[in-house]
Amino acid sequence: MGRLSGKIAIVTGAGQGMGEAHARRFVSEGATVVLTDIAEAPGRAVAEALGASASFVPLNVADEDGWRSLTQTVEHCFGPISVLVNNAGILGPTSSTVDLSEADFLRVCAINQTGVFLGMKHVIPSMLRGGVGSIINVSSISGIVAIYGTPNLAYAASKFAVRGLTKHVAVEYAAQGIRANSVHPGYIKTPMATAALDAEAMKLASASVPVKRMGEPEEVAELVLFLASDESRFITGVEHIIDGGLTSM
């Protein structure tokens, strides 16, 4: 029996990178997984490759109507939702604070912060009906410390906010069997990272990590799997850093 057998999971931003790795690992451990992404083609391709235990629903995480429709559909088709992985996110523009436009700031926060809020708002009622739930909100080490040399106030603001959202929900719903934890990856070798960093920047990023390499999406997926499983049933409201020791320096 898999570690997630019988669980119904939603993973956002599952068309590539860490979200894809989470979905693949969940299916391998027996979960029924609904993948979402704003990019339909890659999301559908991943779901089809994973077989009967996976399905895809397009979703803009900043759209409340989309979340309402998604959760109603998932519960109708599969039953109460037991795991939510709020993974979808964007980097936004790299800009000094004084040059950052209000529009860009709000766009990043709409996806990285409001998207997490909306996901929890609409999934928690289903978890309450099921009597149990695990919420994993993917933040960043940029939600733990300021990262020198990568000016991105909107990203940092949104990722710090995820910590607060997670802790509040963890305390608010602990007595009802719902847990909430945040995951804070460091430099992970994802399509988003490779699009943002050229080859030289990738080398510098790897050199800055005590273990001297970037992480793999599958390594983050192992942590997310643990938090989704009953093995972590006494863990809630905690920041889980996975960064090869970077924030220890």
C-alpha positions in Angstrom: 0.0 0.0 0.0 1.3 3.4 -0.9 2.0 6.2 1.6 -0.9 8.3 0.1 -3.3 5.5 -0.7 -6.9 6.7 -0.5 -6.0 10.4 -0.5 -7.4 12.9 -3.0 -4.9 15.6 -3.8 -4.8 18.9 -5.8 -1.4 20.1 -7.0 -1.2 23.6 -8.6 1.4 24.6 -11.2 1.8 20.9 -12.0 2.7 21.2 -15.7 6.4 21.3 -15.1 9.1 21.7 -12.5 8.4 21.0 -8.8 4.6 20.8 -9.4 5.1 18.0 -11.9 7.5 16.2 -9.5 5.0 16.4 -6.7 2.2 15.0 -8.9 4.4 12.2 -10.1 5.5 11.2 -6.6 1.9 11.4 -5.3 0.6 9.1 -8.0 3.4 6.6 -7.4 2.3 6.5 -3.7 -1.3 5.7 -4.4 -3.0 9.2 -4.4 -5.7 10.3 -6.8 -4.2 13.6 -8.1 -5.8 16.5 -9.9 -3.2 18.6 -11.6 -3.8 22.2 -12.4 -1.9 24.8 -14.4 -2.6 27.9 -16.3 -0.7 26.3 -19.2 -3.0 23.7 -20.5 -0.9 21.7 -22.9 1.9 20.7 -20.5 -0.5 20.1 -17.7 -2.6 17.7 -19.8 0.5 16.0 -21.1 1.7 15.2 -17.5 -1.7 14.0 -16.4 -2.1 11.7 -19.4 1.4 10.3 -18.8 0.5 9.5 -15.2 -2.5 7.4 -16.1 -5.9 6.8 -14.6 -5.0 8.2 -11.2 -4.3 11.6 -12.5 -6.5 14.2 -14.2 -6.0 17.8 -15.3 -8.1 21.0 -14.8 -6.9 24.3 -16.1 -6.7 26.9 -13.4 -5.6 30.5 -12.9 -4.9 30.4 -9.1 -5.7 34.1 -8.8 -9.3 33.5 -10.0 -11.7 32.7 -7.2 -14.4 31.4 -9.5 -11.9 29.0 -10.9 -11.1 27.6 -7.5 -14.8 27.4 -6.6 -15.5 25.3 -9.7 -12.4 23.2 -9.3 -13.1 22.1 -5.7 -16.7 21.4 -6.5 -15.7 19.2 -9.4 -13.0 17.3 -7.5 -15.3 16.6 -4.6 -18.2 15.5 -6.8 -15.9 13.2 -8.8 -13.7 11.8 -6.1 -14.9 12.7 -2.7 -13.5 15.1 0.0 -10.1 16.6 -0.8 -7.4 15.5 1.6 -4.2 17.1 0.3 -3.6 20.6 -1.3 -0.2 21.6 -2.6 -0.2 25.3 -3.4 2.8 25.2 -5.7 2.0 27.6 -8.5 4.0 30.8 -8.5 6.0 33.3 -10.6 9.2 35.2 -10.1 8.1 38.5 -11.5 10.5 41.2 -12.6 13.9 41.6 -11.1 13.9 45.3 -10.2 15.0 47.6 -7.5 12.3 48.7 -5.1 12.1 52.2 -6.5 11.8 51.0 -10.1 9.1 48.3 -9.3 5.7 49.3 -10.7 2.6 48.8 -8.6 1.1 46.7 -11.3 4.0 44.3 -11.3 4.0 44.1 -7.5 0.3 43.3 -7.4 0.5 40.8 -10.2 3.2 38.7 -8.4 1.2 38.9 -5.1 -2.0 37.9 -6.9 -0.5 34.6 -8.0 2.0 33.8 -5.2 0.0 35.1 -2.2 -3.7 35.5 -3.1 -3.6 32.2 -5.0 -2.5 30.4 -1.8 -5.3 32.1 0.2 -7.9 31.2 -2.4 -6.8 27.6 -2.6 -7.0 27.2 1.2 -10.3 29.1 1.4 -12.0 26.8 -1.1 -10.4 23.5 -0.2 -10.7 23.7 3.6 -14.5 23.1 3.6 -14.0 19.9 1.7 -11.3 18.8 4.2 -13.6 19.6 7.0 -16.3 17.4 5.5 -13.7 14.6 5.3 -12.4 15.2 8.8 -8.7 15.4 7.8 -6.4 17.4 5.5 -2.8 18.4 4.8 -2.1 21.7 3.1 1.5 22.3 1.8 2.2 25.8 0.7 5.3 26.2 -1.4 7.2 29.4 -0.5 10.9 30.0 -0.9 14.1 30.8 1.0 13.1 34.3 -0.2 10.4 33.9 2.4 13.0 33.2 5.1 15.8 35.7 4.4 16.6 38.5 1.9 18.6 37.1 -1.0 21.4 39.5 -1.8 22.0 40.2 -5.5 18.5 39.3 -6.7 16.4 42.4 -6.1 12.8 41.2 -6.3 10.6 42.9 -3.6 7.3 41.6 -4.9 8.6 38.0 -4.8 10.0 38.3 -1.3 6.8 40.0 -0.1 4.6 37.3 -1.5 6.8 34.4 -0.2 7.0 35.9 3.3 3.3 36.3 3.3 2.9 32.6 2.6 4.5 31.8 5.9 1.9 33.9 7.8 -1.0 32.5 5.9 0.2 29.0 6.6 0.7 29.5 10.3 -2.7 31.2 10.8 -4.5 28.3 9.1 -2.5 25.7 11.0 -3.6 27.1 14.3 -7.2 28.0 13.2 -8.0 24.4 11.9 -5.6 22.2 14.0 -8.5 20.9 16.2 -10.5 19.9 13.2 -7.8 17.6 11.8 -6.3 20.0 9.2 -2.6 20.6 9.1 -0.7 23.4 7.2 3.0 23.6 6.5 5.2 25.7 4.3 8.1 24.5 2.2 11.0 26.8 1.4 13.2 25.6 -1.5 16.5 27.2 -2.3 18.1 27.0 -5.7 16.2 24.2 -7.5 16.9 23.1 -11.1 13.5 23.9 -12.6 12.4 25.4 -15.9 11.6 28.6 -14.1 15.1 28.8 -12.6 16.9 28.0 -15.9 14.8 30.6 -17.7 15.8 33.2 -15.1 19.5 32.3 -14.8 22.1 32.0 -17.6 24.8 29.3 -17.5 27.2 31.5 -15.5 24.5 32.5 -13.0 23.7 28.8 -12.5 27.3 28.1 -11.8 27.4 30.9 -9.3 24.2 29.7 -7.6 25.6 26.2 -7.3 28.9 27.5 -5.8 27.0 29.5 -3.2 25.3 26.4 -1.8 27.3 24.5 0.9 26.6 21.2 -0.8 27.9 22.8 -4.1 25.0 22.0 -6.3 21.4 23.0 -7.0 18.6 20.8 -5.8 16.4 18.6 -8.0 12.6 18.9 -8.1 12.3 15.3 -7.0 14.2 16.1 -3.8 11.6 18.7 -2.9 8.9 16.2 -3.9 10.1 13.8 -1.2 9.6 16.5 1.5 6.2 17.4 0.1 5.2 13.7 0.1 6.2 13.4 3.8 4.1 16.4 4.7 1.1 15.1 2.7 1.3 11.6 4.3 0.2 10.5 7.8 3.8 10.2 8.8 3.8 13.9 9.5 0.5 13.9 11.4 2.0 15.8 14.4 3.7 18.4 12.3 1.8 21.7 11.5 2.5 25.4 11.2 6.2 24.9 10.4 8.6 26.3 7.8 10.5 23.4 6.1 13.6 24.7 4.5 15.2 22.6 1.7 18.2 24.5 0.4 21.4 22.5 0.7 22.4 24.6 3.7 22.3 27.9 2.0 20.4 29.8 4.7 22.6 28.3 7.5 25.5 30.6 6.6 
